[in-house]
C-alpha cells in the first residue's frame, strides 16, 4: 500500500513538473518572439531615420513609408507595419502643462514627424505584437553649403501711414536654402531717420508688430510724427550662432 501511494505521489509530481516545463517553454518562446519583433521594429526605425537625414527626403513625401508592410530575411516569419503622421503636428515648448496655462502656446509647427511601427508575426493581431513610437526631427541645418540666413517679410510693401500698425513674420533657412520650421525669433525695431513703437512679438516668436505712432519735436518746436526710415530685425539661433534678418520700413510724414 505504501508503495502504491508513493507511486501515485511520484506520478502526480512528474505530471506537475512536466506541465510547468511546458508552460515555461511557451513563455520562453513568446518572450523570444517579442524580442525578435522588437529587434525588427528597431531596425525598420533605424532605416527610416537614415532615410530622413537627407533634407530632400524629410521635406518631401513620406507616402512611400506610410502604411508600408515590411519583412526582413534576418527575421523570418515576422512583419512590420509603418504608419506616418506628418501634418498637424503640435510640439509645445517647453512643456505641455506650462503651455496650457497660456492662450497662445509656443507651437513648433512641423517640428517633427510621428512614426509608429508595429512588428509581429501578424500585425493585425494584438497577440505577440510590439508597437514603438518616435518623433523624427528635421535634419541638422546645413552650414557647409553657405551661411544660414533669416528673411523678414510683411504683407504690405507700401510706406506706413501715421497711426498705422503692421505685422511682420520671419523665416530661417540653412546654408543650402532649406527652411528651418522650428526656429523661434527675437525681434526689435531699430530707429533710423524715423522712429516707430514696438507692438511686441507673439509667444511663438514668429511674428512681430510695430506702429507709426511715435512723435518728436521739430526745429520749430512743433510736435509731429517721427517720419523716416526704421529697420525691423529678427534674430534666430542656428547651430549655436545668432543670425539676423532685417526689413527696412518707411514711415510717412503727417499731413
KEKE-3310 file (N, C-alpha, C; in steps of 0.2 Angstrom, whole numbers, plus 5000, padded with zeros to 4 digits):
npx = (5004:5010:5019:5011:5005:5016:5020:5009:5010:5022:5020:5010:5018:5028:5019:5015:5027:5031:5020:5023:5036:5032:5024:5033:5042:5033:5032:5045:5047:5037:5043:5055:5050:5044:5055:5062:5053:5054:5067:5066:5057:5065:5076:5069:5065:5077:5081:5072:5076:5089:5085:5078:5087:5092:5089:5080:5072:5066:5059:5051:5040:5032:5024:5029:5032:5021:5009:5016:5021:5033:5046:5060:5074:5082:5073:5064:5047:5041:5034:5033:5024:5022:5017:5014:5013:5012:5007:4999:5006:5009:5020:5024:5033:5040:5035:5020:5010:5014:5012:4999:4993:4993:4985:4990:4999:5017:5019:5028:5027:5026:5038:5042:5041:5029:5031:5025:5028:5023:5026:5026:5021:5009:5003:4990:4985:4983:4991:5007:5012:5023:5024:5031:5035:5040:5047:5053:5065:5068:5082:5099:5104:5111:5127:5138:5136:5134:5131:5118:5103:5091:5075:5065:5048:5033:5016:5012:5019:5020:5024:5022:5007:5003:4999:4996:4997:5007:5011:5024:5033:5045:5057:5068:5083:5094:5111:5110:5098:5087:5072:5069:5059:5057:5062:5063:5061:5069:5064:5066:5064:5073:5079:5080:5081:5069:5056:5048:5035:5036:5026:5027:5031:5024:5020:5025:5036:5036:5030:5028:5025:5024:5020:5016:5016:5024:5030:5039:5048:5050:5062:5055:5049:5037:5026:5027:5024:5036:5043:5051:5065:5065:5071:5066:5070:5075:5081:5089:5094:5105:5113:5121:5124:5120:5110:5104:5090:5083:5071:5068:5058:5048:5042:5028:5027:5017:5001)
npy = (4994:5006:5008:5009:5021:5030:5029:5035:5048:5051:5050:5060:5072:5071:5074:5087:5094:5092:5099:5112:5114:5114:5125:5135:5134:5138:5151:5156:5154:5164:5175:5176:5178:5191:5198:5197:5203:5216:5219:5219:5230:5240:5240:5243:5256:5262:5262:5271:5283:5285:5287:5299:5308:5314:5330:5333:5321:5321:5333:5330:5319:5307:5297:5285:5277:5277:5266:5255:5238:5228:5216:5206:5197:5192:5191:5179:5175:5186:5202:5220:5235:5251:5267:5284:5301:5316:5329:5343:5343:5346:5352:5357:5370:5375:5364:5354:5355:5368:5376:5375:5384:5396:5406:5407:5395:5391:5384:5373:5371:5359:5353:5341:5323:5310:5294:5277:5260:5244:5227:5210:5193:5193:5207:5212:5206:5208:5199:5195:5206:5220:5238:5253:5270:5286:5302:5311:5323:5337:5337:5340:5357:5363:5369:5370:5372:5385:5401:5401:5410:5424:5429:5442:5447:5456:5458:5470:5481:5495:5512:5516:5523:5537:5533:5520:5502:5487:5470:5458:5444:5431:5420:5406:5400:5387:5384:5378:5383:5377:5378:5381:5376:5374:5386:5399:5417:5432:5449:5466:5484:5495:5511:5524:5537:5539:5534:5521:5513:5498:5484:5472:5455:5439:5424:5413:5417:5420:5431:5449:5466:5483:5500:5516:5528:5536:5551:5567:5582:5596:5607:5619:5618:5611:5598:5583:5568:5554:5553:5544:5532:5516:5500:5484:5470:5453:5440:5424:5408:5398:5383:5386:5399:5417:5423:5436:5444:5457:5471:5485:5499:5512:5527:5537:5555:5566:5574)
npz = (5000:5004:4994:4983:4986:4986:4973:4966:4971:4966:4953:4951:4954:4944:4933:4936:4936:4923:4916:4921:4915:4901:4901:4905:4894:4883:4887:4886:4872:4868:4873:4867:4854:4855:4858:4846:4837:4843:4839:4825:4823:4828:4819:4807:4811:4812:4799:4793:4800:4795:4781:4783:4786:4775:4769:4757:4757:4769:4769:4758:4751:4762:4759:4754:4764:4773:4779:4775:4773:4779:4778:4783:4779:4789:4799:4799:4796:4802:4802:4799:4801:4795:4800:4797:4802:4797:4795:4804:4816:4833:4843:4859:4868:4883:4889:4890:4901:4906:4894:4892:4901:4895:4883:4870:4865:4863:4849:4839:4824:4812:4817:4819:4814:4816:4819:4819:4822:4820:4825:4822:4821:4815:4811:4813:4823:4841:4849:4854:4848:4845:4848:4843:4846:4839:4837:4824:4821:4811:4799:4803:4802:4787:4786:4778:4765:4763:4772:4785:4784:4788:4784:4784:4782:4776:4774:4767:4757:4755:4761:4778:4785:4796:4812:4808:4811:4809:4805:4805:4799:4801:4793:4794:4786:4781:4775:4763:4758:4764:4772:4790:4800:4814:4821:4832:4835:4840:4842:4836:4834:4825:4826:4813:4802:4806:4819:4827:4836:4846:4845:4850:4851:4846:4856:4851:4844:4831:4824:4824:4828:4823:4826:4819:4828:4835:4841:4838:4842:4831:4822:4824:4835:4835:4837:4829:4818:4820:4807:4793:4791:4797:4804:4804:4814:4816:4826:4825:4832:4826:4825:4836:4834:4832:4819:4809:4802:4792:4788:4779:4783:4778:4786:4784:4783:4793:4789)
capx = (5000:5014:5022:5006:5004:5022:5020:5004:5013:5028:5017:5007:5024:5031:5015:5015:5034:5030:5016:5027:5041:5029:5022:5039:5044:5029:5033:5051:5046:5034:5047:5060:5046:5043:5062:5063:5049:5056:5073:5064:5054:5071:5079:5065:5065:5084:5081:5068:5080:5094:5082:5076:5093:5093:5084:5075:5068:5062:5054:5047:5034:5033:5019:5032:5033:5015:5005:5020:5022:5040:5049:5067:5077:5085:5068:5059:5040:5039:5032:5032:5019:5024:5012:5017:5009:5017:5003:4996:5010:5009:5025:5024:5039:5045:5031:5013:5007:5016:5009:4991:4991:4993:4980:4993:5006:5023:5019:5033:5023:5030:5044:5044:5036:5027:5032:5023:5030:5020:5030:5024:5020:5003:5002:4983:4983:4987:4995:5014:5014:5027:5022:5035:5033:5046:5047:5059:5065:5071:5089:5103:5105:5117:5131:5144:5135:5134:5129:5111:5100:5084:5071:5059:5043:5027:5011:5011:5025:5020:5026:5017:5004:5003:4994:4996:5001:5009:5013:5030:5035:5051:5058:5075:5085:5101:5116:5108:5092:5081:5068:5070:5052:5056:5066:5059:5064:5069:5063:5067:5064:5079:5077:5085:5079:5062:5056:5042:5034:5036:5019:5028:5031:5020:5024:5029:5042:5036:5028:5030:5021:5026:5015:5018:5013:5029:5031:5045:5048:5054:5066:5051:5045:5030:5026:5025:5025:5043:5043:5058:5066:5067:5073:5063:5075:5074:5087:5087:5100:5106:5119:5124:5126:5115:5109:5099:5087:5080:5067:5068:5051:5047:5036:5026:5026:5010:4998)
capy = (5000:5012:5008:5012:5028:5033:5029:5040:5055:5052:5052:5067:5076:5071:5077:5094:5096:5092:5105:5118:5114:5115:5132:5139:5134:5143:5158:5157:5155:5170:5181:5176:5181:5198:5201:5197:5208:5222:5220:5221:5237:5245:5240:5247:5263:5265:5263:5277:5288:5286:5290:5305:5313:5318:5335:5332:5316:5324:5339:5328:5314:5302:5292:5278:5274:5277:5260:5250:5232:5226:5210:5206:5190:5191:5190:5175:5175:5192:5208:5226:5240:5258:5272:5291:5307:5322:5335:5345:5341:5352:5351:5363:5371:5370:5358:5354:5358:5375:5380:5375:5390:5402:5406:5405:5391:5391:5378:5372:5368:5354:5352:5334:5318:5305:5287:5271:5254:5238:5222:5204:5188:5195:5214:5213:5203:5211:5194:5195:5212:5226:5244:5258:5277:5291:5309:5312:5330:5339:5336:5346:5363:5363:5376:5369:5374:5393:5404:5402:5417:5425:5433:5446:5449:5459:5458:5476:5484:5502:5515:5516:5529:5539:5529:5513:5496:5482:5464:5456:5437:5429:5413:5405:5395:5385:5386:5375:5386:5373:5381:5378:5377:5375:5392:5405:5423:5438:5454:5473:5489:5499:5518:5527:5544:5539:5530:5518:5510:5491:5481:5466:5448:5433:5420:5408:5421:5420:5437:5455:5471:5490:5506:5523:5532:5540:5558:5571:5590:5598:5613:5625:5617:5608:5590:5579:5561:5553:5550:5542:5525:5511:5493:5478:5465:5446:5435:5416:5405:5392:5379:5390:5406:5421:5426:5442:5446:5464:5473:5492:5502:5520:5530:5543:5561:5568:5578)
capz = (5000:5004:4988:4978:4987:4984:4965:4965:4973:4961:4946:4951:4954:4937:4929:4938:4933:4915:4914:4922:4910:4895:4901:4904:4887:4879:4889:4883:4865:4867:4875:4861:4848:4856:4857:4838:4835:4845:4835:4819:4824:4829:4813:4802:4813:4810:4792:4792:4802:4790:4775:4784:4787:4769:4769:4752:4759:4775:4767:4753:4753:4767:4757:4752:4771:4777:4778:4771:4777:4778:4780:4783:4779:4796:4804:4795:4799:4806:4798:4802:4798:4797:4800:4797:4803:4795:4796:4810:4822:4838:4848:4863:4871:4885:4891:4889:4906:4906:4889:4893:4905:4890:4877:4863:4866:4858:4845:4834:4819:4808:4820:4819:4811:4821:4816:4823:4819:4823:4822:4825:4815:4812:4814:4814:4830:4847:4852:4852:4844:4848:4845:4846:4843:4840:4834:4820:4820:4804:4799:4806:4797:4783:4786:4774:4758:4764:4778:4786:4784:4791:4780:4787:4777:4778:4768:4764:4754:4754:4767:4784:4786:4803:4816:4806:4814:4804:4807:4802:4800:4799:4791:4794:4781:4782:4770:4757:4757:4767:4778:4796:4803:4822:4823:4835:4834:4845:4837:4838:4829:4826:4823:4808:4802:4809:4825:4827:4843:4846:4847:4854:4847:4848:4861:4847:4841:4823:4822:4827:4825:4825:4825:4817:4832:4839:4839:4840:4841:4825:4824:4825:4842:4833:4838:4823:4818:4819:4800:4791:4790:4803:4802:4808:4814:4819:4827:4826:4834:4821:4826:4841:4832:4830:4813:4809:4796:4793:4783:4780:4783:4778:4789:4780:4787:4794:4784)
cpx = (5004:5017:5018:5005:5010:5022:5015:5007:5018:5025:5014:5013:5027:5026:5015:5022:5034:5026:5019:5032:5038:5027:5028:5042:5040:5031:5040:5051:5042:5039:5052:5056:5045:5050:5064:5059:5051:5063:5071:5061:5060:5075:5075:5065:5072:5084:5078:5072:5085:5091:5080:5081:5094:5087:5078:5070:5063:5057:5050:5041:5036:5028:5022:5032:5026:5011:5009:5021:5028:5041:5056:5069:5080:5080:5062:5052:5037:5038:5032:5028:5021:5018:5015:5012:5013:5013:5000:4999:5010:5014:5026:5030:5038:5041:5024:5009:5008:5012:5002:4989:4991:4988:4983:5000:5011:5023:5024:5030:5028:5037:5046:5039:5035:5028:5030:5025:5027:5024:5027:5023:5014:5002:4995:4981:4987:4992:5002:5016:5018:5025:5027:5033:5040:5044:5053:5060:5069:5079:5093:5104:5111:5121:5137:5143:5135:5132:5121:5109:5093:5081:5065:5054:5037:5022:5010:5018:5026:5022:5020:5014:5004:4997:4993:5000:5002:5012:5019:5031:5042:5052:5066:5077:5092:5105:5114:5101:5086:5078:5069:5064:5053:5059:5061:5064:5064:5069:5065:5065:5069:5078:5082:5083:5072:5062:5049:5041:5033:5029:5021:5028:5026:5024:5028:5035:5042:5033:5029:5026:5025:5020:5019:5015:5017:5029:5037:5044:5053:5058:5062:5047:5038:5031:5023:5027:5033:5043:5050:5059:5067:5068:5070:5068:5073:5080:5085:5094:5100:5113:5124:5127:5120:5115:5103:5097:5084:5076:5066:5060:5052:5041:5034:5026:5018:5007:5000)
cpy = (5006:5013:5011:5019:5032:5034:5035:5047:5056:5054:5059:5073:5077:5075:5085:5097:5097:5098:5111:5119:5116:5123:5137:5139:5138:5150:5160:5159:5162:5176:5182:5180:5188:5201:5202:5202:5215:5224:5222:5228:5242:5245:5244:5255:5266:5266:5270:5283:5290:5289:5297:5310:5317:5324:5335:5327:5318:5329:5336:5324:5308:5296:5285:5274:5273:5271:5255:5244:5229:5219:5210:5199:5188:5189:5186:5175:5181:5198:5214:5231:5247:5263:5279:5296:5313:5329:5336:5343:5347:5350:5358:5364:5376:5363:5359:5357:5366:5379:5380:5381:5396:5401:5405:5402:5392:5385:5378:5368:5365:5353:5345:5329:5313:5298:5282:5265:5248:5232:5215:5199:5189:5202:5216:5210:5206:5206:5194:5201:5218:5232:5249:5264:5281:5297:5310:5319:5331:5338:5342:5351:5362:5369:5375:5372:5382:5395:5403:5409:5417:5430:5436:5448:5453:5459:5464:5479:5492:5505:5515:5523:5531:5536:5522:5508:5491:5476:5462:5448:5436:5421:5412:5399:5393:5386:5383:5378:5382:5377:5377:5380:5378:5381:5397:5411:5428:5444:5461:5477:5494:5506:5520:5534:5544:5534:5527:5514:5502:5489:5475:5460:5443:5428:5414:5411:5422:5427:5443:5460:5478:5495:5512:5528:5537:5547:5561:5578:5592:5604:5619:5624:5613:5601:5587:5572:5560:5549:5549:5535:5522:5504:5488:5472:5459:5442:5428:5413:5398:5389:5383:5397:5410:5424:5431:5443:5453:5466:5481:5494:5509:5522:5536:5549:5562:5573:5586)
cpz = (5000:4998:4983:4979:4985:4976:4963:4966:4968:4955:4946:4951:4947:4933:4930:4935:4926:4913:4915:4917:4903:4895:4901:4897:4882:4881:4886:4876:4864:4868:4869:4855:4849:4856:4850:4835:4836:4841:4828:4818:4824:4823:4808:4804:4811:4803:4790:4794:4797:4783:4777:4785:4781:4769:4764:4754:4764:4773:4761:4755:4757:4765:4756:4759:4774:4774:4775:4776:4774:4781:4779:4783:4785:4801:4801:4799:4802:4800:4802:4798:4800:4796:4801:4798:4802:4797:4803:4817:4827:4844:4852:4867:4877:4887:4891:4895:4907:4900:4889:4897:4901:4885:4870:4865:4861:4854:4840:4828:4814:4810:4820:4815:4815:4817:4821:4819:4824:4820:4826:4819:4812:4815:4815:4820:4835:4850:4849:4847:4848:4844:4848:4842:4843:4836:4830:4818:4813:4804:4801:4800:4793:4783:4782:4767:4758:4771:4779:4785:4786:4786:4783:4782:4780:4772:4764:4763:4754:4761:4772:4785:4794:4806:4814:4810:4809:4807:4802:4804:4798:4797:4791:4789:4782:4776:4763:4755:4759:4772:4784:4800:4811:4825:4826:4835:4839:4840:4841:4832:4830:4822:4818:4808:4805:4816:4825:4834:4842:4848:4850:4849:4850:4852:4857:4844:4834:4820:4826:4824:4828:4824:4824:4821:4837:4836:4841:4839:4836:4827:4826:4832:4841:4834:4832:4823:4817:4812:4798:4790:4796:4800:4807:4808:4818:4820:4828:4828:4830:4823:4831:4839:4830:4823:4813:4802:4797:4787:4784:4779:4783:4781:4786:4785:4788:4789:4785)
residu = (UNK:UNK:UNK:UNK:UNK:UNK:UNK:UNK:UNK:UNK:UNK:UNK:UNK:UNK:UNK:UNK:UNK:UNK:UNK:UNK:UNK:UNK:UNK:UNK:UNK:UNK:UNK:UNK:UNK:UNK:UNK:UNK:UNK:UNK:UNK:UNK:UNK:UNK:UNK:UNK:UNK:UNK:UNK:UNK:UNK:UNK:UNK:UNK:UNK:UNK:UNK:UNK:UNK:UNK:UNK:UNK:UNK:UNK:UNK:UNK:UNK:UNK:UNK:UNK:UNK:UNK:UNK:UNK:UNK:UNK:UNK:UNK:UNK:UNK:UNK:UNK:UNK:UNK:UNK:UNK:UNK:UNK:UNK:UNK:UNK:UNK:UNK:UNK:UNK:UNK:UNK:UNK:UNK:UNK:UNK:UNK:UNK:UNK:UNK:UNK:UNK:UNK:UNK:UNK:UNK:UNK:UNK:UNK:UNK:UNK:UNK:UNK:UNK:UNK:UNK:UNK:UNK:UNK:UNK:UNK:UNK:UNK:UNK:UNK:UNK:UNK:UNK:UNK:UNK:UNK:UNK:UNK:UNK:UNK:UNK:UNK:UNK:UNK:UNK:UNK:UNK:UNK:UNK:UNK:UNK:UNK:UNK:UNK:UNK:UNK:UNK:UNK:UNK:UNK:UNK:UNK:UNK:UNK:UNK:UNK:UNK:UNK:UNK:UNK:UNK:UNK:UNK:UNK:UNK:UNK:UNK:UNK:UNK:UNK:UNK:UNK:UNK:UNK:UNK:UNK:UNK:UNK:UNK:UNK:UNK:UNK:UNK:UNK:UNK:UNK:UNK:UNK:UNK:UNK:UNK:UNK:UNK:UNK:UNK:UNK:UNK:UNK:UNK:UNK:UNK:UNK:UNK:UNK:UNK:UNK:UNK:UNK:UNK:UNK:UNK:UNK:UNK:UNK:UNK:UNK:UNK:UNK:UNK:UNK:UNK:UNK:UNK:UNK:UNK:UNK:UNK:UNK:UNK:UNK:UNK:UNK:UNK:UNK:UNK:UNK:UNK:UNK:UNK:UNK:UNK:UNK:UNK:UNK:UNK:UNK:UNK:UNK:UNK:UNK:UNK)
# end
